[in-house]
Amino acid sequence: MAVSTPVLPAAMAGEPAGARRRVRPGRRVADRALKLVSAVFTAVGVFALGWILLMLLWRGFSALGPSVFTSITPGPGSAGGGLANAMVGSLVLTVLGIVVATPIGVLAGTYLGEYARVSKLASLVRFINDVLLSAPSILIGLFVYVLLVAPFGSYSGWAGGVALAIIAVPVIVRTTEDMLRLVPNGLREAAAALGAPQSKVITLVTWRAARSGIMTGIILATARIAGETAPLLFTALNNNFWFSPSLVGGVSNLPVTIYQFALSPYQNWQELAWAGALIITMTILGLSVVARFVIRKEVAR
């Protein structure tokens, strides 16, 4: 009986050991070069971000004072003043946007994660959602301007809230779907075995299991829209007074105030712009820390 000879790799078939040694140093050099380049660019990025943050802390804290939180924005060329009306207006617009976006985002994410995981409609919705995630915020502002501002002939806080909601919805949809997909199917099967309809399984089992992740998505969406400026330029605009309870007309808000004051020739306005930038940065940082804390707490379970 003929015995077949196995084919050995080149390294085992008598390849000179020197050839193998010549390859390995080249790989080590390439690996070290890539690590060095990555470290250099990381250091450049950290230095730039650190410089911006240090300048913001220096200029922002030097401009902070009690009047920033108690007085309204000053007029051109006037002394003193604060950002109280802008901060309250930003809070109202952000809350309005999240209130509109949360039910839409959670229900849409639930549909994608529970009812139509592999359907063509679900694929289309995911594609549109991904497009909205990367859409320029100024484009969304122009869309809402054409839809809600131009027909009524007036800027309004309602239009600003809708614009912010459109930005927040894709974040909540994506997070809700991902969190629901992480829920073990055994929980659904156990609830269904007890005779619970799918609506009860979702509301009493999967939502409860994924509630921390869903809340994290809502917090991240809030941080995403808290500092948006471009959509509000076309929808809520701004003013130097307290807004109307009806939210009709220009609504003062912190991002647009920072933008306008930073470009002004008045020293007082520029200092308030630094203070406002510090306030909004610390707010977004706080929301991000809360979101990470919720995620870590959920993982620890």
C-alpha positions as a Markdown table, in Angstrom:
| # | Residue | x | y | z |
|---|---|---|---|---|
| 1 | Met | 0.0 | 0.0 | 0.0 |
| 2 | Ala | 1.4 | 3.4 | -1.0 |
| 3 | Val | 1.8 | 5.8 | 1.9 |
| 4 | Ser | 1.2 | 9.4 | 1.1 |
| 5 | Thr | 3.8 | 11.9 | 2.4 |
| 6 | Pro | 2.2 | 14.8 | 4.3 |
| 7 | Val | 2.9 | 18.3 | 3.1 |
| 8 | Leu | 4.7 | 20.2 | 5.7 |
| 9 | Pro | 4.8 | 24.0 | 6.1 |
| 10 | Ala | 7.8 | 25.8 | 4.8 |
| 11 | Ala | 9.0 | 26.4 | 8.4 |
| 12 | Met | 9.0 | 22.7 | 9.1 |
| 13 | Ala | 10.3 | 21.5 | 5.7 |
| 14 | Gly | 13.8 | 22.5 | 6.1 |
| 15 | Glu | 13.5 | 26.3 | 5.8 |
| 16 | Pro | 16.6 | 28.0 | 7.2 |
| 17 | Ala | 16.1 | 29.3 | 10.7 |
| 18 | Gly | 17.8 | 32.6 | 9.6 |
| 19 | Ala | 14.9 | 33.3 | 7.2 |
| 20 | Arg | 12.4 | 33.1 | 10.0 |
| 21 | Arg | 14.5 | 35.3 | 12.2 |
| 22 | Arg | 14.7 | 37.9 | 9.5 |
| 23 | Val | 10.9 | 38.2 | 9.3 |
| 24 | Arg | 10.3 | 38.7 | 13.0 |
| 25 | Pro | 12.4 | 41.8 | 13.6 |
| 26 | Gly | 10.6 | 43.5 | 10.7 |
| 27 | Arg | 7.3 | 42.8 | 12.3 |
| 28 | Arg | 8.5 | 44.1 | 15.7 |
| 29 | Val | 9.7 | 47.3 | 14.1 |
| 30 | Ala | 6.4 | 47.8 | 12.3 |
| 31 | Asp | 4.5 | 47.1 | 15.5 |
| 32 | Arg | 6.6 | 49.5 | 17.5 |
| 33 | Ala | 6.4 | 52.2 | 14.8 |
| 34 | Leu | 2.6 | 51.9 | 14.8 |
| 35 | Lys | 2.4 | 52.2 | 18.6 |
| 36 | Leu | 4.7 | 55.2 | 18.5 |
| 37 | Val | 2.6 | 57.0 | 15.8 |
| 38 | Ser | -0.6 | 56.1 | 17.7 |
| 39 | Ala | 0.8 | 57.4 | 21.0 |
| 40 | Val | 2.0 | 60.7 | 19.3 |
| 41 | Phe | -1.4 | 61.4 | 17.8 |
| 42 | Thr | -3.1 | 60.5 | 21.1 |
| 43 | Ala | -0.9 | 62.9 | 22.9 |
| 44 | Val | -1.6 | 65.7 | 20.4 |
| 45 | Gly | -5.4 | 65.1 | 20.8 |
| 46 | Val | -5.1 | 65.0 | 24.6 |
| 47 | Phe | -3.0 | 68.2 | 24.6 |
| 48 | Ala | -5.5 | 70.1 | 22.4 |
| 49 | Leu | -8.5 | 69.0 | 24.5 |
| 50 | Gly | -6.7 | 69.7 | 27.7 |
| 51 | Trp | -5.7 | 73.2 | 26.5 |
| 52 | Ile | -9.3 | 73.9 | 25.6 |
| 53 | Leu | -10.6 | 72.6 | 28.9 |
| 54 | Leu | -8.0 | 74.5 | 30.9 |
| 55 | Met | -8.7 | 77.8 | 29.1 |
| 56 | Leu | -12.5 | 77.2 | 29.6 |
| 57 | Leu | -12.0 | 76.6 | 33.3 |
| 58 | Trp | -9.7 | 79.6 | 33.7 |
| 59 | Arg | -11.9 | 82.1 | 31.8 |
| 60 | Gly | -15.2 | 80.6 | 32.9 |
| 61 | Phe | -14.5 | 80.5 | 36.6 |
| 62 | Ser | -13.1 | 84.1 | 36.5 |
| 63 | Ala | -16.4 | 85.2 | 35.0 |
| 64 | Leu | -18.7 | 83.3 | 37.3 |
| 65 | Gly | -20.6 | 85.1 | 40.1 |
| 66 | Pro | -23.9 | 85.3 | 41.8 |
| 67 | Ser | -25.3 | 87.7 | 39.2 |
| 68 | Val | -24.8 | 85.1 | 36.5 |
| 69 | Phe | -27.5 | 82.9 | 38.1 |
| 70 | Thr | -29.8 | 85.7 | 39.2 |
| 71 | Ser | -29.8 | 88.4 | 36.6 |
| 72 | Ile | -31.1 | 88.4 | 33.0 |
| 73 | Thr | -28.8 | 89.0 | 30.0 |
| 74 | Pro | -27.8 | 92.7 | 29.7 |
| 75 | Gly | -28.4 | 94.9 | 26.7 |
| 76 | Pro | -25.6 | 96.1 | 24.4 |
| 77 | Gly | -23.0 | 98.2 | 26.1 |
| 78 | Ser | -24.6 | 97.8 | 29.6 |
| 79 | Ala | -22.7 | 96.6 | 32.6 |
| 80 | Gly | -23.5 | 93.7 | 34.9 |
| 81 | Gly | -26.2 | 91.2 | 34.0 |
| 82 | Gly | -26.3 | 87.4 | 34.0 |
| 83 | Leu | -27.7 | 84.4 | 32.2 |
| 84 | Ala | -30.7 | 83.4 | 34.4 |
| 85 | Asn | -33.2 | 83.8 | 31.6 |
| 86 | Ala | -31.0 | 81.9 | 29.1 |
| 87 | Met | -30.4 | 79.0 | 31.5 |
| 88 | Val | -34.1 | 78.7 | 32.3 |
| 89 | Gly | -35.0 | 78.9 | 28.6 |
| 90 | Ser | -32.5 | 76.2 | 27.8 |
| 91 | Leu | -33.9 | 74.0 | 30.5 |
| 92 | Val | -37.4 | 74.4 | 29.2 |
| 93 | Leu | -36.4 | 73.7 | 25.6 |
| 94 | Thr | -34.4 | 70.6 | 26.6 |
| 95 | Val | -37.2 | 69.2 | 28.7 |
| 96 | Leu | -39.7 | 69.9 | 25.9 |
| 97 | Gly | -37.5 | 68.1 | 23.4 |
| 98 | Ile | -36.9 | 65.0 | 25.7 |
| 99 | Val | -40.6 | 64.8 | 26.5 |
| 100 | Val | -41.5 | 64.7 | 22.8 |
| 101 | Ala | -38.6 | 62.4 | 21.9 |
| 102 | Thr | -38.8 | 59.8 | 24.7 |
| 103 | Pro | -42.1 | 58.1 | 23.9 |
| 104 | Ile | -41.4 | 58.1 | 20.1 |
| 105 | Gly | -37.9 | 56.8 | 20.6 |
| 106 | Val | -38.7 | 54.1 | 23.2 |
| 107 | Leu | -41.7 | 52.8 | 21.2 |
| 108 | Ala | -39.8 | 52.8 | 17.9 |
| 109 | Gly | -36.9 | 51.0 | 19.5 |
| 110 | Thr | -39.3 | 48.5 | 21.0 |
| 111 | Tyr | -40.9 | 47.8 | 17.6 |
| 112 | Leu | -37.4 | 47.2 | 16.1 |
| 113 | Gly | -36.2 | 45.0 | 19.0 |
| 114 | Glu | -39.4 | 43.0 | 19.7 |
| 115 | Tyr | -41.8 | 43.0 | 16.8 |
| 116 | Ala | -39.9 | 43.3 | 13.6 |
| 117 | Arg | -36.3 | 42.3 | 14.1 |
| 118 | Val | -35.6 | 41.0 | 10.6 |
| 119 | Ser | -38.4 | 42.5 | 8.5 |
| 120 | Lys | -37.8 | 44.8 | 5.5 |
| 121 | Leu | -39.7 | 47.6 | 7.3 |
| 122 | Ala | -37.4 | 47.3 | 10.3 |
| 123 | Ser | -34.3 | 47.5 | 8.0 |
| 124 | Leu | -35.7 | 50.6 | 6.4 |
| 125 | Val | -36.4 | 52.2 | 9.8 |
| 126 | Arg | -32.9 | 51.4 | 11.0 |
| 127 | Phe | -31.4 | 52.9 | 7.9 |
| 128 | Ile | -33.4 | 56.1 | 8.3 |
| 129 | Asn | -32.5 | 56.2 | 12.0 |
| 130 | Asp | -28.8 | 55.9 | 11.2 |
| 131 | Val | -29.1 | 58.7 | 8.6 |
| 132 | Leu | -30.7 | 60.9 | 11.3 |
| 133 | Leu | -28.0 | 60.1 | 13.8 |
| 134 | Ser | -25.4 | 61.6 | 11.4 |
| 135 | Ala | -27.5 | 64.4 | 10.0 |
| 136 | Pro | -26.2 | 67.9 | 10.5 |
| 137 | Ser | -28.2 | 69.7 | 13.2 |
| 138 | Ile | -28.4 | 72.8 | 11.1 |
| 139 | Leu | -30.2 | 70.9 | 8.4 |
| 140 | Ile | -32.8 | 69.7 | 11.0 |
| 141 | Gly | -33.1 | 73.4 | 12.1 |
| 142 | Leu | -33.9 | 74.4 | 8.5 |
| 143 | Phe | -36.4 | 71.6 | 8.2 |
| 144 | Val | -38.3 | 72.7 | 11.3 |
| 145 | Tyr | -38.1 | 76.3 | 10.2 |
| 146 | Val | -39.8 | 75.5 | 6.9 |
| 147 | Leu | -42.3 | 73.3 | 8.8 |
| 148 | Leu | -43.2 | 75.3 | 11.9 |
| 149 | Val | -41.7 | 78.8 | 11.7 |
| 150 | Ala | -42.2 | 80.1 | 8.2 |
| 151 | Pro | -46.0 | 79.1 | 8.0 |
| 152 | Phe | -46.8 | 80.8 | 11.3 |
| 153 | Gly | -44.5 | 83.8 | 10.7 |
| 154 | Ser | -42.9 | 83.7 | 14.2 |
| 155 | Tyr | -40.1 | 81.9 | 16.0 |
| 156 | Ser | -41.3 | 79.9 | 19.0 |
| 157 | Gly | -40.1 | 77.6 | 21.7 |
| 158 | Trp | -42.4 | 74.9 | 20.4 |
| 159 | Ala | -40.4 | 74.8 | 17.1 |
| 160 | Gly | -37.2 | 74.7 | 19.1 |
| 161 | Gly | -38.4 | 71.7 | 21.2 |
| 162 | Val | -39.4 | 69.9 | 18.0 |
| 163 | Ala | -36.0 | 70.4 | 16.5 |
| 164 | Leu | -34.3 | 69.1 | 19.6 |
| 165 | Ala | -36.6 | 66.2 | 19.7 |
| 166 | Ile | -35.8 | 65.2 | 16.1 |
| 167 | Ile | -32.1 | 65.1 | 17.2 |
| 168 | Ala | -32.8 | 63.1 | 20.3 |
| 169 | Val | -35.1 | 60.5 | 18.8 |
| 170 | Pro | -32.4 | 58.5 | 16.9 |
| 171 | Val | -30.2 | 58.2 | 20.0 |
| 172 | Ile | -33.1 | 56.8 | 22.1 |
| 173 | Val | -34.2 | 54.5 | 19.3 |
| 174 | Arg | -30.8 | 52.9 | 18.8 |
| 175 | Thr | -30.2 | 52.6 | 22.6 |
| 176 | Thr | -33.6 | 51.1 | 23.3 |
| 177 | Glu | -33.2 | 48.5 | 20.5 |
| 178 | Asp | -29.8 | 47.5 | 21.6 |
| 179 | Met | -30.8 | 47.2 | 25.3 |
| 180 | Leu | -33.8 | 45.1 | 24.4 |
| 181 | Arg | -31.7 | 42.7 | 22.3 |
| 182 | Leu | -29.5 | 42.1 | 25.4 |
| 183 | Val | -32.4 | 40.8 | 27.4 |
| 184 | Pro | -32.2 | 36.9 | 27.4 |
| 185 | Asn | -34.9 | 35.2 | 25.4 |
| 186 | Gly | -35.4 | 32.8 | 28.3 |
| 187 | Leu | -37.3 | 35.6 | 30.2 |
| 188 | Arg | -39.6 | 36.1 | 27.3 |
| 189 | Glu | -40.2 | 32.4 | 26.9 |
| 190 | Ala | -40.9 | 32.0 | 30.6 |
| 191 | Ala | -43.5 | 34.8 | 30.6 |
| 192 | Ala | -45.1 | 33.5 | 27.4 |
| 193 | Ala | -45.3 | 30.0 | 29.0 |
| 194 | Leu | -47.4 | 31.5 | 31.8 |
| 195 | Gly | -49.9 | 32.7 | 29.2 |
| 196 | Ala | -48.9 | 36.4 | 29.2 |
| 197 | Pro | -49.6 | 38.2 | 25.8 |
| 198 | Gln | -46.6 | 39.8 | 24.1 |
| 199 | Ser | -47.7 | 43.3 | 25.2 |
| 200 | Lys | -47.5 | 42.2 | 28.9 |
| 201 | Val | -44.2 | 40.4 | 28.2 |
| 202 | Ile | -42.7 | 43.7 | 26.9 |
| 203 | Thr | -44.1 | 46.0 | 29.5 |
| 204 | Leu | -43.6 | 43.8 | 32.5 |
| 205 | Val | -40.5 | 41.8 | 31.6 |
| 206 | Thr | -38.3 | 43.2 | 28.9 |
| 207 | Trp | -38.8 | 46.8 | 29.7 |
| 208 | Arg | -38.0 | 46.2 | 33.4 |
| 209 | Ala | -35.0 | 44.1 | 32.5 |
| 210 | Ala | -33.7 | 46.9 | 30.2 |
| 211 | Arg | -34.9 | 49.9 | 32.1 |
| 212 | Ser | -31.4 | 51.0 | 33.1 |
| 213 | Gly | -30.1 | 50.9 | 29.6 |
| 214 | Ile | -33.1 | 52.7 | 28.2 |
| 215 | Met | -32.7 | 55.4 | 30.9 |
| 216 | Thr | -29.0 | 55.7 | 29.9 |
| 217 | Gly | -30.1 | 56.3 | 26.3 |
| 218 | Ile | -32.5 | 59.1 | 27.4 |
| 219 | Ile | -29.7 | 60.7 | 29.5 |
| 220 | Leu | -27.3 | 60.6 | 26.6 |
| 221 | Ala | -29.9 | 62.1 | 24.3 |
| 222 | Thr | -30.4 | 64.9 | 26.8 |
| 223 | Ala | -26.7 | 65.6 | 26.9 |
| 224 | Arg | -26.7 | 65.5 | 23.1 |
| 225 | Ile | -29.3 | 68.2 | 22.7 |
| 226 | Ala | -28.4 | 70.4 | 25.7 |
| 227 | Gly | -25.6 | 72.2 | 23.8 |
| 228 | Glu | -27.1 | 72.4 | 20.3 |
| 229 | Thr | -27.0 | 75.9 | 18.8 |
| 230 | Ala | -27.7 | 75.6 | 15.1 |
| 231 | Pro | -31.3 | 74.2 | 15.3 |
| 232 | Leu | -32.3 | 76.9 | 17.8 |
| 233 | Leu | -31.0 | 79.7 | 15.5 |
| 234 | Phe | -33.7 | 78.8 | 13.0 |
| 235 | Thr | -36.5 | 77.9 | 15.5 |
| 236 | Ala | -36.4 | 79.5 | 19.0 |
| 237 | Leu | -33.9 | 82.2 | 18.1 |
| 238 | Asn | -33.2 | 84.3 | 21.3 |
| 239 | Asn | -34.0 | 87.4 | 23.3 |
| 240 | Asn | -32.7 | 89.3 | 26.3 |
| 241 | Phe | -35.8 | 88.9 | 28.5 |
| 242 | Trp | -37.8 | 86.2 | 30.1 |
| 243 | Phe | -39.7 | 84.2 | 27.6 |
| 244 | Ser | -43.5 | 84.2 | 27.3 |
| 245 | Pro | -45.4 | 81.3 | 29.0 |
| 246 | Ser | -46.9 | 80.5 | 25.7 |
| 247 | Leu | -43.4 | 80.0 | 24.2 |
| 248 | Val | -44.4 | 82.1 | 21.2 |
| 249 | Gly | -41.7 | 84.5 | 19.9 |
| 250 | Gly | -38.0 | 84.3 | 20.6 |
| 251 | Val | -37.1 | 82.1 | 23.6 |
| 252 | Ser | -33.8 | 82.9 | 25.4 |
| 253 | Asn | -31.4 | 80.0 | 25.5 |
| 254 | Leu | -27.9 | 79.4 | 26.6 |
| 255 | Pro | -26.2 | 78.0 | 23.4 |
| 256 | Val | -27.4 | 80.9 | 21.2 |
| 257 | Thr | -26.6 | 83.4 | 23.9 |
| 258 | Ile | -23.0 | 82.1 | 24.1 |
| 259 | Tyr | -22.8 | 82.3 | 20.3 |
| 260 | Gln | -24.0 | 85.9 | 20.1 |
| 261 | Phe | -22.0 | 87.1 | 23.1 |
| 262 | Ala | -18.8 | 85.5 | 22.0 |
| 263 | Leu | -18.9 | 87.4 | 18.7 |
| 264 | Ser | -19.8 | 90.7 | 20.3 |
| 265 | Pro | -17.3 | 93.6 | 20.8 |
| 266 | Tyr | -18.4 | 94.1 | 24.4 |
| 267 | Gln | -16.1 | 92.8 | 27.2 |
| 268 | Asn | -19.1 | 92.1 | 29.5 |
| 269 | Trp | -20.8 | 90.0 | 26.9 |
| 270 | Gln | -17.6 | 88.0 | 26.2 |
| 271 | Glu | -17.1 | 87.2 | 29.9 |
| 272 | Leu | -20.7 | 86.0 | 30.2 |
| 273 | Ala | -20.1 | 83.8 | 27.1 |
| 274 | Trp | -17.2 | 82.1 | 28.9 |
| 275 | Ala | -19.3 | 81.6 | 32.0 |
| 276 | Gly | -22.1 | 80.2 | 29.9 |
| 277 | Ala | -19.8 | 77.9 | 28.1 |
| 278 | Leu | -18.5 | 76.6 | 31.4 |
| 279 | Ile | -22.0 | 76.0 | 32.8 |
| 280 | Ile | -23.2 | 74.1 | 29.7 |
| 281 | Thr | -19.9 | 72.0 | 29.6 |
| 282 | Met | -20.3 | 71.0 | 33.3 |
| 283 | Thr | -23.9 | 70.2 | 32.7 |
| 284 | Ile | -23.1 | 67.9 | 29.8 |
| 285 | Leu | -20.2 | 66.4 | 31.8 |
| 286 | Gly | -22.5 | 65.7 | 34.7 |
| 287 | Leu | -25.1 | 64.0 | 32.5 |
| 288 | Ser | -22.4 | 61.8 | 30.9 |
| 289 | Val | -21.1 | 60.8 | 34.3 |
| 290 | Val | -24.6 | 59.8 | 35.4 |
| 291 | Ala | -25.1 | 57.8 | 32.3 |
| 292 | Arg | -21.8 | 55.9 | 32.9 |
| 293 | Phe | -22.7 | 55.3 | 36.5 |
| 294 | Val | -26.0 | 53.8 | 35.4 |
| 295 | Ile | -24.3 | 51.6 | 32.9 |
| 296 | Arg | -21.7 | 50.4 | 35.4 |
| 297 | Lys | -24.4 | 49.7 | 38.0 |
| 298 | Glu | -26.4 | 47.6 | 35.5 |
| 299 | Val | -23.3 | 45.7 | 34.4 |
| 300 | Ala | -22.4 | 45.0 | 38.1 |
| 301 | Arg | -25.8 | 43.2 | 38.5 |
